[in-house]
Each structure stands twice: as structure tokens, then as C-alpha cells.
Amino acid sequence: MTTPEDHTPGHRRTARTIRPDEVPEQAGALLDAGFRTALIAGHDDGDALRAVYLFTLADTDRRVELHVPLDRDHPHVPSLAGMSFPAGRFEREMRDLFGIVPDDHPLPRRLVRHFHWPQGWYPMLDGAGAPPEFGDVEGPYPFRTVEGPGVYEIPVGPVHAGMIEPGHFRFSVVGETILNLRARLWFVHKGLEKLFHGRRPEDGFELAERISGDTAVGHALAYCQAVEDARSLHVPVDAQRLRAILLELERLYNHVTDLGALCNDAGHGVLNAHAGRIRERLLRINDEVRGHRLLRGGVHLGGAAVRRLPDTGALAAIGDDVAELAALALGHSVVRDRFSGTAVLTREQAVDLGTLGYVARASGVAVDARHDHPALPEPGERPSHSRTDGDVLARFTVRTEEIAHSIELITRLVGELDGRTTSGTPEATADAAGSGVGIVEGWRGTIVHRVELAADGTLARVKVVDPSFLNWPALPVALSDTIVPDFPLTNKSFNLSYAGNDL
């Protein structure tokens, strides 16, 4: 394998500039060595386009980038979809937004741009301009048709009864058994990544914090890490501890919400009410700690600050409350029967799809950026889980066990801080070009941000990968051979973000 000269642009990161024809060999070698496809992103460099591939390795927190300059008039790269399912998704996204074509892709149809988006208009290119008039250019979306005796279709969405974002689900069903499910997303693609262009990194922070409302800390932290990596900024250990506390507080209130919603979908509304009570206690703790119920503003470039440290006694009491709620839920035969064996995602399927977060861990895949790419000098022991069967019960149990682990971690960090509530300040840096990567274990799973700074210090490119982008394909796989009435329960057990996906 021909290997161009390596250089080290950031934390444990090497970058190689290669030709398009070298991509399969070099990417294949990394995948064979145990690296995962963390992101693939298009770039508009003015006179040329560029594809950037980021691969990460958990054991040593290594990060390898492949930079592929492309002819602007003929931007083609060999597809990696046959080697990596996530790579195939990233390639389709890159084609829709930049016009970079993955040759020999097994599923070349559109992913992000719906069929009323005109051909030949790629919104992430610098000269794309305002959107042209939309129309019925390519006809309806080619949903897979399932035929046979007794087979019928159930369309759901994109407009839903609840206050959720739009997504269309089309079920092919015989009796009540789901034969095939197709999820169609990106109804509200916001062009968020392009909104970062030209901003100062400090001015991009609030945008990062609002990528997905329930993940304010996770996305803000990944963004800050990426900018700090690009600027070679040192973040003090106490700031890392404060950031970790905020991240775990965010995990707590979201996991508790999901436990209640899962009980509710199994018909146990009383436990959902109790989960709501616990969630409110956690949100009030968030408000005491940061002055914001969703913890906005606690993380900043170069450091972190809170009003006060969380009351560990109150958190311990909440942990006992959650344990009692979980015991009541799983001690009820109807709830346990609804959870057990429902919508199984096997370990092999989770690995093949590149699944992340609690969905992956519930299928026995030990992926967790808190340990794979640690920010803390002592991240502690990797939590183990009592159920990894990949069903709704496992996804419920993993959340319950992660709540206990988060409370233990917060308690340890509060003790190490010894009352300190502020650490780190942005360091003065000269404007300079550079790139950086941030990797954070948000409550849904691993979040990756990659930034490039122009020579004047402004943001030239921000690529965001929410775990939902990689986890959405796992939902239809788990639902195969599941009955239609279990769709809401299964959907909640995954709890995927529309906002984090439809960037």
C-alpha cells in the first residue's frame, strides 16, 4: 500500500492526502485493523472539491484522516459501501449535498434531498445560492414494494399526532407482522452545517448547542473539543471534570424520561407519571447547577462553569427512586412480557450497521466514547450490563444501569472538585488555519464534530455526526418480524433524534 507522508494535525490524529483510486485500499486496511468509520464529509475548497474520511480506533484513541482532492468538474470517489455500511450512508449524504459521486454504490438513490429537490443543485457548494424553485422532478420516492397474499401497506407520517418532527414510515404487513419497514427522513433538513460557515468559533457555539435540543451539552462539548483541537488549546483537568458532570446530568434526565415513556407504551401510565416526577427533580437540579434546565451555557471554549455542584445526596435518593421504578416495571408480568423478546437487534446486526450508544450496548457491543476516547485522565471502569439480548427489555435495562453509573461518576467527580465550580478560560490565539476533531459520548451515543478553520480564524467547515444518523437504519432491522402494535414501544426504545439526523 502506498502511504503518503503522515503529519499530526491534532490530538492522536494523523492525516494523509491520497488519490481517489487509493481510497479503497487505505480505508480497507484501516477497517481491517479495527478502525470504525466515524465520518465522511465533502468540502468545497474553491478551485477543487475534497472528501475527508475520519476513522477512529477505540483501544488507543487513534484517529486517522484520509484527504482526497477531487476534480471540481468530475468529482468521483470509489464507494466504500461494500466494506462499511456507515460509509455508504455518508457517501449518499455527500453526493446529495456536494455532488461528489461514489462510484459503484449499491444503493445510489438520494438520501437527504427529497425528489422534489431539483437535479444539479447541491446546497453545500459555496456558489449554490438560494434554493431554486422546487417541483415534482423525479417522481415519488421508490419505496420497496412487498407483494403476496394478504400483504398490505400502512403509511405513517410524516405529520404525526404528537409534538415531534416529521418522519414517514411505510410498513409492509401481513396480518399484524411487519415484513418490511422503510423510514423516510430529512423532511426538515435545515442546512445547519452551512450556517457555521464564516462565523468566528465563539459565535458558532450557540448554534452547536442547539443542534438537538435534548443534547445541548453533548453537541456543545463535541464542538468545543474540535475547536480546541484545531487551536491546540489546553483544557484544565477540573474543566474536564465539570464538563463530565454536565454530560452525565444530561444523560440522567433523558434516560429517566425514556424509562417512563417505555412503561407508558406498555400500558403502565402510573409509572410514567412517577418517571415524570423524577425527571422534574432532575431538571430542577440542572437549574440549580447551571441556571438552565437543559444545562445550556455550562460548557464554553477552553473550560466550563457552573453555579454550584450538584447535591450528591439528592442524586443518590433519585437513584434509589429509579431503581424502585425499574423493579416495579419489570416485576409486572404484562410490562416484562411486552419488553422481553420484542424487536431484537442482534450483536452481529449492530456491528454491521455501525450502531452506537445504549442501542449498541444493549446488543452486546461495548462502544462508549467515555472510555474509547476519554477526556478525563481517569474515566473509571467501563460499566457492564446485565442484559445484552438486543430486545426492548435490554434497552430498558441498559438505561437503568447507566443511570446508576452516572450518579456514581458524578459523585466521584464532585468529590475531586472539592467545591470548585469554574475552570479554564479561552486562551488568546492568533488567527490561523487548522482542523480539529471532538468525540463525546452523548446520552444517545457517540457524537463527532470535525471543524476546519480558515486562515482568518473563521469556521470554513463544520461536520456534525449525531449518533442517530448511524442508529436510524437499525430500527427497521429490529422491527422485522415484529407486530405493528409494538412499533411505538420499539421506536421509543431506540428514541432516535430527527433534529440530530436532519441537519
C-alpha positions in Angstrom: 0.0 0.0 0.0 1.3 3.4 -1.0 1.3 5.7 2.1 1.8 9.4 1.6 3.8 11.2 4.3 1.8 11.5 7.5 1.5 14.6 9.7 -0.1 15.1 13.0 -2.7 18.0 12.9 -4.3 17.3 16.3 -4.9 15.0 19.3 -3.7 11.5 18.4 -4.6 12.3 14.8 -2.8 11.7 11.5 -3.8 12.9 8.1 -2.9 11.6 4.7 -3.6 13.2 1.3 -4.2 10.5 -1.3 -5.7 10.0 -4.7 -9.3 8.7 -5.3 -8.1 5.4 -6.6 -6.1 4.8 -3.3 -9.2 5.1 -1.1 -10.4 1.5 -1.1 -7.0 0.1 -0.2 -6.2 2.5 2.5 -9.7 2.6 4.0 -9.9 -1.2 3.8 -6.6 -1.5 5.7 -7.9 0.7 8.5 -11.2 -1.1 8.7 -9.4 -4.5 8.9 -7.3 -3.1 11.7 -10.4 -2.4 13.8 -11.0 1.2 13.0 -14.6 2.5 12.6 -15.9 4.9 10.0 -16.6 8.0 12.2 -17.5 10.4 9.4 -17.1 11.1 5.7 -17.5 14.7 4.7 -17.4 16.8 1.5 -15.5 20.1 1.3 -15.6 23.0 -1.2 -12.0 24.4 -1.4 -12.9 26.8 -4.2 -10.8 25.6 -7.0 -11.4 21.9 -6.1 -13.6 19.7 -4.0 -12.3 17.4 -1.3 -13.6 14.3 0.5 -12.4 13.8 4.1 -12.6 10.3 5.7 -12.2 10.0 9.5 -11.5 6.6 11.0 -11.2 6.1 14.8 -9.7 3.3 16.9 -11.0 2.8 20.4 -8.2 0.9 22.1 -5.6 3.6 21.6 -7.9 6.6 20.8 -6.2 6.9 17.4 -7.8 9.0 14.7 -6.8 8.7 11.0 -7.9 11.1 8.3 -7.8 10.5 4.5 -8.0 13.7 2.4 -8.9 13.1 -1.2 -8.7 16.2 -3.5 -11.2 15.9 -6.4 -11.7 17.5 -9.8 -14.4 20.0 -9.4 -15.8 19.2 -12.9 -15.8 15.4 -12.3 -15.8 14.7 -8.5 -15.9 10.9 -8.2 -14.6 8.6 -5.5 -14.8 4.8 -5.3 -17.6 3.7 -2.9 -16.7 2.0 0.4 -20.3 0.8 0.9 -19.3 -2.8 0.4 -16.7 -2.5 3.2 -18.7 -0.3 5.7 -22.4 0.2 5.9 -22.0 3.6 7.6 -19.6 4.7 4.8 -22.3 4.0 2.3 -24.7 6.3 4.2 -22.1 9.1 4.4 -21.4 8.7 0.7 -25.0 9.2 -0.2 -25.2 12.2 2.0 -22.1 13.7 0.4 -23.5 13.1 -3.1 -26.7 14.9 -2.2 -25.1 17.9 -0.7 -21.9 18.3 -2.7 -22.4 16.4 -5.9 -19.4 14.1 -5.1 -20.3 10.8 -6.7 -19.5 7.4 -5.0 -18.8 5.1 -8.0 -20.5 1.7 -7.9 -22.5 2.4 -4.8 -25.0 -0.4 -4.4 -27.9 2.0 -3.4 -27.2 5.2 -5.4 -30.6 6.9 -4.9 -31.0 10.0 -2.9 -30.8 10.1 0.9 -31.0 13.7 2.1 -32.6 15.5 -0.8 -36.2 14.6 -1.5 -37.3 14.0 -5.0 -38.8 17.5 -5.4 -35.3 19.0 -4.9 -34.1 19.9 -8.4 -31.3 17.9 -10.1 -27.9 19.5 -10.3 -28.3 21.8 -7.3 -26.0 20.9 -4.4 -26.7 23.2 -1.4 -23.4 22.8 0.4 -21.3 24.1 -2.5 -20.0 27.7 -1.9 -21.7 29.0 -5.1 -25.0 27.2 -4.6 -27.0 30.3 -3.9 -30.6 30.3 -2.8 -32.7 27.2 -3.4 -34.3 27.2 -6.9 -38.0 26.5 -7.3 -38.9 23.0 -6.2 -41.1 20.8 -8.3 -42.0 17.1 -8.9 -38.7 16.5 -10.7 -38.1 12.8 -10.3 -41.5 11.4 -9.2 -42.4 9.7 -5.9 -39.8 8.1 -3.6 -39.2 4.5 -4.8 -40.4 2.6 -1.7 -39.7 -1.1 -1.8 -42.9 -2.9 -2.7 -43.7 -6.2 -0.9 -46.3 -8.3 -2.7 -48.0 -11.6 -1.9 -51.2 -13.0 -0.5 -52.6 -10.9 2.4 -49.8 -8.3 2.2 -50.9 -4.7 2.7 -49.2 -1.3 3.5 -49.6 1.0 6.4 -48.3 4.6 5.9 -47.5 6.6 9.0 -46.5 10.3 8.9 -44.6 12.4 8.0 -47.1 14.5 10.1 -47.6 12.9 13.5 -50.2 13.4 16.3 -47.6 14.4 18.9 -45.2 17.3 19.1 -42.4 15.5 17.2 -40.6 16.3 14.0 -41.7 14.8 10.7 -40.7 11.3 9.5 -42.5 8.9 7.2 -42.7 5.2 8.0 -44.2 2.8 5.5 -45.0 -0.7 6.8 -45.5 -3.8 4.6 -47.5 -6.1 6.7 -49.2 -9.5 6.6 -51.8 -9.9 9.4 -50.1 -7.9 12.2 -46.5 -9.0 11.4 -44.1 -6.4 9.9 -42.4 -7.8 6.8 -40.6 -4.6 5.8 -40.4 -1.1 7.2 -39.0 1.9 5.3 -38.2 5.1 7.2 -38.0 8.3 5.2 -36.4 11.3 7.0 -35.0 14.7 6.1 -38.3 16.5 5.7 -36.9 19.4 7.6 -33.2 19.4 6.5 -32.1 22.8 8.0 -28.8 23.4 6.2 -27.3 23.7 9.7 -23.7 22.9 8.7 -23.6 25.7 6.2 -24.9 28.1 8.9 -21.5 27.7 10.6 -19.6 29.0 7.6 -17.7 32.3 8.1 -18.5 32.6 11.8 -15.9 33.0 14.5 -15.7 29.8 16.5 -17.0 31.7 19.6 -20.1 32.7 17.5 -20.7 29.1 16.4 -21.1 27.8 19.9 -24.8 28.6 20.4 -25.6 27.0 17.1 -23.8 23.8 18.2 -25.7 23.9 21.5 -29.0 23.9 19.6 -28.4 21.1 17.1 -30.6 18.8 19.0 -32.5 20.3 22.0 -32.2 17.4 24.3 -28.4 17.1 23.7 -27.3 20.6 24.4 -24.3 19.5 26.5 -23.2 16.7 24.2 -23.1 18.7 21.0 -21.7 21.8 22.7 -18.9 19.7 24.2 -18.0 17.9 20.9 -17.9 21.3 19.2 -15.7 22.8 21.9 -13.3 19.9 21.8 -13.0 20.2 18.0 -12.2 23.9 18.1 -9.8 23.4 21.0 -8.1 20.7 19.0 -7.8 23.0 16.0 -6.4 25.8 18.1 -4.2 23.5 20.3 -5.9 24.8 23.4 -5.2 23.1 26.8 -8.3 22.4 28.9 -7.6 22.0 32.6 -8.5 18.7 34.3 -11.0 20.5 36.6 -12.8 21.8 33.5 -12.9 18.3 32.1 -14.5 17.2 35.4 -17.1 19.9 35.3 -17.9 19.0 31.7 -18.3 15.4 32.5 -20.7 16.2 35.4 -22.9 18.2 33.0 -22.8 15.4 30.4 -23.9 12.9 33.0 -26.7 15.2 34.3 -27.9 15.4 30.7 -27.8 11.6 30.4 -29.8 11.2 33.7 -32.9 13.3 32.8 -33.1 11.8 29.3 -32.8 8.2 30.4 -35.4 8.7 33.1 -37.8 10.2 30.6 -37.3 7.2 28.3 -38.0 4.7 31.2 -41.3 6.4 31.8 -42.3 6.5 28.2 -41.5 2.8 27.7 -43.7 1.9 30.7 -46.4 4.1 29.2 -46.2 2.3 25.8 -46.7 -1.0 27.7 -49.8 0.4 29.3 -48.4 1.3 32.7 -49.2 5.0 32.8 -48.7 5.3 36.6 -45.0 4.5 36.3 -44.7 7.1 33.5 -46.2 9.7 35.9 -43.6 8.7 38.5 -40.8 9.0 35.9 -42.1 12.5 35.1 -41.9 13.3 38.8 -38.3 12.1 38.9 -37.5 14.0 35.7 -38.8 17.2 37.1 -36.5 16.8 40.2 -33.5 16.3 37.8 -34.4 19.4 35.8 -34.6 21.4 39.0 -31.2 20.1 39.9 -30.0 21.2 36.4 -31.4 24.6 37.0 -29.6 24.9 40.4 -26.3 23.7 38.9 -26.3 25.8 35.8 -29.2 28.2 35.8 -30.8 26.4 32.9 -33.0 23.3 33.0 -31.3 21.9 29.8 -27.8 22.9 31.1 -27.1 25.4 28.3 -24.0 27.6 28.8 -22.2 25.3 31.2 -19.5 24.3 28.6 -17.5 27.0 26.9 -14.4 27.1 24.7 -11.4 26.5 26.9 -13.3 25.5 30.0 -16.6 25.1 31.9 -18.5 26.9 34.7 -21.5 26.1 36.9 -23.3 28.0 39.7 -22.9 25.2 42.1 -22.0 21.5 42.2 -24.9 19.0 42.3 -26.2 17.7 45.6 -24.9 14.1 45.6 -27.3 13.2 48.4 -30.2 14.3 46.3 -28.9 12.3 43.3 -28.4 9.2 45.4 -32.1 9.4 46.5 -33.1 9.8 42.9 -31.0 6.7 42.1 -33.0 4.7 44.7 -36.2 6.1 43.2 -35.2 5.0 39.7 -34.2 1.5 40.9 -37.6 1.1 42.6 -39.4 2.3 39.4 -37.5 -0.2 37.3 -38.2 -3.0 39.7 -41.9 -2.2 39.7 -41.9 -2.2 35.9 -40.1 -5.4 35.4 -41.9 -7.1 38.3 -45.2 -6.6 36.3 -45.8 -9.6 34.1 -47.5 -7.6 31.3 -44.7 -5.0 31.1 -42.0 -7.6 31.2 -43.7 -9.7 28.6 -44.1 -6.8 26.3 -40.4 -5.9 26.6 -38.9 -9.4 26.5 -38.0 -10.7 23.0 -39.5 -7.6 21.3 -37.7 -6.1 18.3 -34.4 -7.9 18.7 -31.2 -6.3 17.2 -28.5 -9.0 17.3 -24.9 -8.2 18.1 -23.9 -9.1 14.5 -26.5 -6.7 13.1 -25.5 -3.9 15.5 -21.8 -4.3 14.5 -22.6 -4.5 10.7 -24.7 -1.3 10.9 -22.2 0.6 13.0 -24.7 1.2 15.8 -23.8 3.4 18.7 -24.8 4.2 22.3 -27.2 2.4 24.5 -28.7 0.7 21.4 -25.3 -0.9 20.7 -24.6 -1.7 24.3 -27.9 -3.4 24.7 -26.9 -5.7 21.8 -23.6 -6.6 23.5 -21.4 -4.1 21.6 -19.1 -2.3 24.1 -18.8 1.1 22.3 -18.6 4.1 24.6 -16.6 7.3 23.9 -16.1 7.9 27.6 -13.7 5.0 27.6 -12.8 4.7 23.9 -11.8 8.4 23.5 -11.6 9.6 27.1 -11.3 13.2 28.1 -10.9 12.5 31.8 -7.4 11.3 33.0 -9.2 8.6 35.0 -12.5 7.7 33.2 -13.3 4.9 35.7 -14.4 1.4 34.9 -16.4 0.7 31.8 -20.0 -0.1 33.0 -21.1 -3.7 32.5 -24.7 -4.6 31.7 -26.8 -7.5 32.9 -28.8 -7.9 29.7 -27.4 -7.7 26.2 -30.0 -9.6 24.2 -30.8 -6.7 21.9 -34.5 -6.5 22.7 -36.6 -3.7 24.3 -36.0 -5.2 27.7 -32.2 -5.0 27.2 -32.5 -1.3 26.0 -34.7 -0.6 29.1 -32.2 -2.3 31.5 -29.1 -0.7 30.0 -30.7 2.7 30.6 -31.5 1.8 34.2 -27.9 0.6 34.8 -26.4 3.7 33.1 -28.4 5.9 35.5 -26.8 4.3 38.5 -23.4 4.5 36.8 -23.8 8.2 36.0 -24.8 9.0 39.6 -21.6 7.2 40.8 -19.5 9.1 38.4 -20.9 12.5 39.3 -20.4 11.7 43.0 -16.8 10.9 42.4 -16.2 14.0 40.3 -17.9 16.3 42.8 -15.5 14.9 45.5 -12.5 15.5 43.3 -13.5 19.1 42.6 -13.8 19.9 46.3 -16.2 22.8 45.7 -14.6 24.4 42.6 -17.2 25.5 40.1 -15.2 27.3 37.4 -12.2 26.2 35.5 -10.4 27.3 32.3 -10.7 30.4 30.2 -10.3 30.9 26.5 -6.6 31.4 25.6 -5.6 34.2 23.2 -4.6 32.7 19.9 -3.5 34.2 16.7 -5.8 33.6 13.7 -4.6 30.5 11.8 -5.9 27.7 9.7 -6.2 24.3 11.3 -8.6 21.4 11.8 -9.8 19.6 14.9 -12.0 16.7 16.0 -14.2 16.4 19.0 -15.6 13.0 20.2 -18.1 12.8 23.0 -20.4 10.1 24.4 -23.7 11.9 24.4 -26.7 10.3 26.1 -27.8 8.7 22.8 -24.3 7.6 21.8 -21.1 8.9 20.3 -21.1 12.4 18.9 -18.4 13.5 16.5 -17.7 17.1 15.3 -14.9 18.0 12.9 -14.0 21.6 12.2 -11.7 23.4 9.8 -10.6 27.0 10.4 -9.7 29.3 7.6 -6.5 31.5 7.7 -8.5 34.3 9.3 -9.7 32.0 12.1 -13.3 31.7 11.0 -15.1 28.4 10.5 -14.6 27.1 7.0 -16.3 23.7 7.6 -18.1 22.1 10.5 -19.2 18.5 10.0 -21.6 17.1 12.7 -22.4 13.4 13.3 -25.2 12.7 15.7 -25.5 9.0 16.8 -29.0 9.0 15.3 -27.6 9.2 11.8 -26.0 5.8 12.4 -28.7 4.3 14.5 -31.8 5.1 12.3 -31.1 2.1 9.9 -31.1 -0.3 12.9 -34.8 0.4 13.7 -36.3 -1.2 10.6 -33.9 -4.2 11.0 -35.0 -4.7 14.6 -38.7 -4.4 13.6 -38.5 -7.2 11.1 -41.0 -10.0 12.2 -42.4 -7.7 14.9 -46.1 -6.9 15.2 -47.4 -3.5 14.3 -48.7 -2.7 17.8 -45.1 -3.0 19.1 -43.8 -0.2 16.8 -44.4 2.6 19.3 -42.7 0.6 22.0 -39.8 -0.3 19.8 -39.5 3.2 18.4 -39.3 4.6 22.0 -36.7 2.0 23.0 -34.4 3.4 20.2 -35.5 7.1 20.8 -33.8 8.4 17.7 -33.4 12.1 17.1 -34.9 13.7 14.0 -33.1 17.0 14.6 -29.8 15.3 15.0 -30.3 13.5 11.8 -31.9 16.1 9.6 -29.1 18.7 9.9 
